[in-house]
């Protein structure tokens, strides 16, 4: 695991217990799954979309945005703590989570909180993305 990944995973774990808020980008006010990933990876919040549909977003759009934010795709079998996972949470519904050493952190709308869950993932993985090592 790279050092940057360890840092991202630790930041994600630090968000556990934050209130869920649709399209939230500030931990003080609440976060959604995109907000959890953005804060954990220290992505430039002003460049992270808020105006996406909750259902029906296309995977290609998400992948393009992740590339624009400096993440690189890796194969699922190379996944490690700190990676950003794009998941299929339901028909035409994408979800984002951060992989940790023992599970994953995500914004759980049903519980109304950011939580960490153990593996295995309950949804199919559509893509695994990683921040490049700072260089």
N, C-alpha and C positions, 0 to 999 in steps of 0.2 A: 504494500500500500504506500502511495506517495504521501509526503508530508502535507501537501495541500488537501488531499482527500481526508486525511485525519482531521484537519482543521475544519473542513466543511461539515464532516459528520459530527464533530463536537459542537459546532454552532447549531446544527439542527437539533441535537439533543437538548441544547440550552433553550430551545423554543417550546419544548414539551410543556403543556399546561397553558400556553397562550390561547386566548379565545379565538374561535373560528369566526371569520367575517368574510362574506363573499367579496372577492376581488380586493381583499385587504392587503396592504403592503407595509404596514407599520405594526411591529409587535405590540406597541402600547395600545393600539386600537383594535387589533385582530388581524389575522392572516388567513388566506386561502392557500391551496396547494402551491400555486405559482408564487405567492408571497413567501411561503416557507423556503422554497428553492432559492428565490432571489436573495433573501436575507442570509440564508446559510452559505451561499456561494459568494456573497458580497457583490452581486451583480448591480450594475447601475440602475437603481429603481426607476429613474426617469425614463429609461429605455425599455422597461418591462411593461408589456401591454396590460391594460385593465379592461379594455373594451371587447373582450372575447365572449362568444356565446358559451353558455354552460353545457350545451349539447350541440353536436354537429360540427365541431371544429375539426379541420382536416389535419391529419398527421403531418403532411408535407409542410403546412404553414408553421406548425410547432417546431419541426426540425430546422426549418429556415431561420426561425427566430433564435433557437438555441445556438446555431452556428454564428449568427450575428452577434450574440452575447459572449462569444469566445469559448464555447464548449465544443468538444469533438466527440464524434460517435466512437464507441468501442463495442466489441461483440459482447453479448450477454454473459458468455462464459468467462470473460475478463473483468466482470463487474467487481468493484471493491468499494469499501466504505468511502463515502463522500460523493459517489456518482449520483447523477440525477436520472431517475427512471421515469419514462413515459409509459403509462399503464392504460389499459382499456378497462375502465371501471364499469362499463355497461355499453349497451348499443349506442354507438355514436357519441360516447362520453369518454373523454380523455382525462387522466388524472396524473399528477406529478408527485413523486416521493423522493426522499433522499435515503440512499442505502447506508446502513450503519454496520458495525462489525457483527451484530447479532440479529439485525432486523432492518426496519425502515421507519422513518419519521414522515408523517404526512398530516395534513389538515383534515380532520374527520368531521364532516358536516353533521352527521348523525349524533355524534357526541358533543359537538359544539366546541371542540378543542383540538389543538395540535397534540398528537400522541405518537409514541413509539410502539410498534408492534413487532413481535418475533416473526422470523421467516417460518414457513414459506409465504410468498406473496399471495394474496387472495385473487389477484387479477393477472391476466396475461401481460407480459412485458413487450411493449412495441419498440422500445429503444432504450439504450443505455448511453449516457452522455457524461463526459468528464471535462473538468477545467484543466487546461494545459498547465504544466508546472511553470511557475514564475521563473523567468529566466535570465 
